[in-house]
Amino acid sequence: MVVVMTKFPIKPEHKETFKQLVESFGQKGIKEQKGFLKMEILEPKNIPIPHMPENNTFVILTYWETMDDFINYTRSEAFRKAHEKQPPAEIFAGRLSVEVYEVIKEESP
């Protein structure tokens, strides 16, 4: 299984705006792609622990059966449509990053 992690650093004053934007993520054909398993969108939380830095990074995880499935998605019309309208640049606190991982061990209850 392959996990793709996309991190979106968002300015604190735009957190609610970004939450509204992500409501439409996944609606442009990813669910129909071969090998797509699921998508999770994680909202950053800040807890009052001393010396813990503020977290304003949203994370989107997509899960794929194989690396080829993910690569084929990146070449698809669904990928192009999903990425044609980007969120406004002023909401970002930095550059987004994409990290790709292959699961080498999984445990469940």
N, C-alpha and C positions, 0 to 999 in steps of 0.2 A: 504494500500500500504506500502511496505517496501523499504527503501532506504539504500543501503550499500555504505559507504564512505571509500575509501582506500586512504591514504595519503602517498605520496612518497617524502621524503626530498632529494633533489638532490643538489650536489655540483654545484655552479654557473658555473664552467668551463665545466660541463657536461650537461648543460641544453639542448643544441641543440641535443646532442646524445640521450637523453631521449625522446625528441620530435619525433625523427625518430623512436625510438623503439615503442612508443605508436601507431604509424600508423597501426601496425599489431594487436593491441589489439582488441578483439571482433571478430576475424576471425576464431576462432576454435570451433564454435558451440554454443556460448551463445545465438545467435539470435533464434535458434530453440528450446530453452528450454521452457518448460511449465511455464507460468507466467512471463516470461521476458518481460519487457515493453520498456526499453531503457537504453542506457549507454551514459554518458557525460564525457568527459575528459577535465579538467580545467587546463589551464596553468597559473602559478603564474605571476603576474605583480607587478612591483615596481613603485611607484609614489613618486615624490619628495615632500613629506610632512614632516616637522620637526618631529622628534621623532618616525617616523614610521619605524619599523624594516624591514630589507630586507626579502623578501618572496621568497623562493626557493622550495616551496612544491607544487608539482602537486597533483591534486585530481581527482580520478575516482569515479563517482557516477553510481551505477546501481540501477534500479528501478524494483521491483517485485510486482506481484499481492498479494502474501501472503508470510508469513514467511516460510511455508512449501515448497513453490516453490523455494525460495532461498536455503533452507537447502538441498532440493533434488538436486539442481544444484551443490552444494559443494560435493556431492557424485557421480557425474556423470563423464563419460569419457570426456565430453567436458571441465569440470573444470580441470581434470587431465592434459589434453593436453594444456590447456591455461596456466598452471602453471609449466609445466615440464622444460622449459628453462627460467631461471631467468635472469634479467639484471645483468651485472657485478657488483660485490660488490663495486668496487672502485668509482662508480658514485654516491653512496648514501652518504648523509651528516648525516644520522642517520637511525634509524630503521623505517620501514614502519609501519603504524598502520591501523587497520580495525575497523570501527565503524558501528554498525547496528542500524537503527532507524525505528520506525513505524510511519507513518504519522497519526496524530490525528486531523489535521485540514488543509484544503487546500482551497485557494481562487484563482480565476482567474478573469481576466477582463471581 
